[in-house]
Amino acid sequence: MLNLSLGVYVGGFLALIGLLICIYWYIYWEKNFQGELLTEGFYSVVRHPFYLGFIIFVIGLAVVLPYYEARLLVVFTLAVMVVYIPKEEEQLLKEYGEKYTRYMEKVPWRLLPYLY
């Protein structure tokens, strides 16, 4: 058996989970998006499941590949998400109005339940 470090196992697991969330999101989106607001599936837990999956993926990569560039990717990804998500939600409020407001009340978490 290979003697791999714990970081490779943990990082690989996180990267795989993040990738699976992104793939699941893509399949769900392709099958269900018809121009109407999606509120089921992962969308019933967090408002931005693809972003969550991508963040988990890049964190996993940074653990597996502990290089400056991988860590920079995590920082860059988080910075972009912090700026982009509120702007996207502003657009969704304009597009869906009261329906999106009710959805935000029902699903208060943007990315991580009980955290953000």
N, C-alpha and C positions, 0 to 999 in steps of 0.2 A: 504494500500500500504506500502511496506517495505521502511524504511528510510535508503537507501544506500548512501554512500558518493559519491561525484562526481568522485573521483578516481576510484571507482569500475566501474562506468558507462563508463568513458573514457578508462580505462585500458581494460575492457571487450570488448569494441568496437574495440580498436586497436588489441587486441589478435584475435578477430574474423576476422577482415579484413586481418590480416597477415596469419591466418590459411586458409582463403578462397583463398588468392593469392597462397599459397603453393599447395592447392588442385587443383586449376585451372591449375597451372603450371604442376603438375604431369599428369593430364588428357591430357593436350595439348602435353606434351612431349611423352607420351605413344602413342598417336594417330598419331603424326607427325614425330617423329625422325626416320629417315631411314639411319643414318650415314652421312647425309648432314647437313650443317650449317643451323640452324633455324634462320630466321630473321623476321618472322611475329608474329602477336599476341602481347603479352607483350614484346617480343624480338624486336619489332619495336620502343619501348619506352625506355627500359633499356636493357643492355647486360646481366644482371644477375637477372632476376625476382624472382627466387626461393630464392636467398639470401635476396633480398629486403623483401619478404614476411616473411621470418624467423626472420629478424631483427625487423620488425613491431610486430610480434608475441611475441618475448621475451621482447620487450619494454612494450607491453601491460601487459604481466605477471608481470613485475616488478612494474607496477603501481597498478595492482590489489593486488599483494602480496608484500607489501613494506618491504621485508626482505632483509637482507644483501646478502643472497644467490641468490635471484632473481636479485639484482643489479649486483652482481658479474657475473651472467650469461650474462647480457647485455654487460659488459665490456669484458668478455672473447670472446663472439660472435663477437663483433666489432674488437677486436684485431686479431682474426683468419681471419676475412674477409679482413682486411687491408693487411695481409701477403699473404693470399691464392689467392685472386682474381688476383693480378698481375702475380703470378705464373701460374694460370690457363690460363690467357690470353696469356702468353708466349707459352704455350703448344698449344693453339688454333691457334696462328700464325704459329707455326711449322706445324700443321696438315692441316690448310686450306689456309695458305699463303696469297696471294693477295686478295682472297675473304674475309678473315677476316679483312684485312686492310681496304678494302672498307666499310665493315660493321661497323668498328670502326669509320670511318669518317661519315657515315650516322647516326649512333646512338652513339653520343659521351659520353653518360652518362652510367656509370657502374651500379649505384644503384638508384640514385635520380636525376631526370632531373633538370638541372641548378645548381646542387650542387656537385655531385660526380659521 
